[in-house]
């Protein structure tokens, strides 16, 4: 979450400068790619978790 906060702050600062904006994406390309993979697989992980952990009264005791 720290990365996203820092990236968004940098993104807001670079919005008026296209050259800085391009270098910002290039600088964080690897971390952004990891986020893309996370988003693509999120539905799979939600499915797995929802089938393993089913809320019951025992879970809240």
ZAMAR-360844 format. One record per residue: residue in one letter; x negated, y negated, z negated of N, C-alpha, C in turn. Coordinates in steps of 0.05 Angstrom, whole numbers, plus 32768, in hexadecimal, padded with zeros to 4 digits. Layout:
% ZAMAR-360844
AXYZXYZXYZ
...
//
This chain:
% ZAMAR-360844
X7FF0801880008000800080007FEF7FE78000
X7FD77FE97FF57FC57FD27FF47FBE7FCA8010
X7FB87FDE80217FB17FD8803D7FC77FC8804B
X7FE07FD180487FF67FC480567FF97FA7804C
X7FF77FA380327FF97F8880277FE37F768033
X7FCA7F8080337FB47F71803E7FB77F6C805C
X7FBF7F81806A7FC37F7F80877FD87F6A808E
X7FEF7F6B808080047F5880867FFB7F3B8080
X7FEC7F37806B7FE27F1D80657FCF7F13807B
X7FBD7F2580847FAB7F1E809A7FBB7F1980B4
X7FCF7F2980B87FE07F2680D07FEE7F0B80D1
X7FF87F0280BB80057EE880B97FF27ED280BF
X7FD97ED580B57FC57EC080B97FBC7EBF80D6
X7FBD7ED680E47FB27ED881007FC77ED38115
X7FE07ED0810D7FF67ECE81217FF27EB78135
X7FE67EA2812D7FE27E8B813E7FC97E8D8150
X7FB97EA1814B7FA07EA481597F9E7EBF8167
X7FA57EC181807FA67EDB818E7F8C7EEB818D
X7F757EDD818E7F5C7EEB818D7F587EF88172
X7F5E7EEA815D7F5C7EF581427F707F0B813E
X7F877F08814A7F9C7F1C81487F937F378155
X7F877F35816C7F7D7F4D817A7F677F5A816A
X7F557F4A815F7F3F7F56814F7F497F628135
X7F5E7F57812A7F6A7F6281127F747F7E8117
X7F827F82812D7F8C7F9D81347F757FB0813A
X7F607FA681487F497FB6814E7F3B7FBF8134
X7F387FAC81227F2A7FB181087F387FC780F8
X7F527FC780F97F627FDA80E87F6E7FF080F9
X7F647FF581107F6F800981227F7180258115
X7F5C802D81087F5C804880FC7F72804A80E6
X7F74803680D57F88803880BF7FA4803680CB
X7FA8802780E07FC2802580EC7FC9803F80FA
X7FB6804D81057FBB806781127FC4807B80FD
X7FB8807A80E57FC0808C80CF7FDD808680C8
X7FE5806D80C88001806580C18014807080D7
X800C806F80F0801D807A8106802280988101
X800C80A680FA800F80C380F5802280C880DE
X801E80B880C9803080BA80B1804D80B780B9
X805380A280C9806E809D80D2807A80B380E3
X806980BE80F4807280D48106807980ED80F5
X806B80F280DF806F810A80CF8081810680B7
X808A80EE80B2809A80E8809A80B380FA8099
X80C280FD80AF80DA810C80AE80D5812A80A7
X80BE813480AF80B7815080A980B28152808B
X80A38140807F809D8141806380B7813D8052
X80C9812C805B80E28128804D80F38141804E
X80F3814F806481028168806780F6817D8054
X80DC8180805380CF8194804280D5818E8025
X80D28175801D80D7816D800180F481717FFA
X8106816A800B8122816D8005812B818A8002
X811D819C8010812481B9800D811681C67FF6
X810081BB7FEC80F281C67FD580FE81BB7FBB
X810281A17FBA810A81957FA18128818D7FA4
X8139819C7F98815581957F98815D818C7F7C
X816781747F7A816E81697F608182817B7F51
X817B81817F39818C81907F27818A81847F0C
X819B818C7EFA819A81817EDF818081887ED1
X8173819E7ED9815981A67ECD814481917ED3
X814581857EEB813081727EF3813181597EE2
X814781547ED6814A813B7EC68146813F7EA8
X814181587EA0813E815D7E83812281597E7A
//
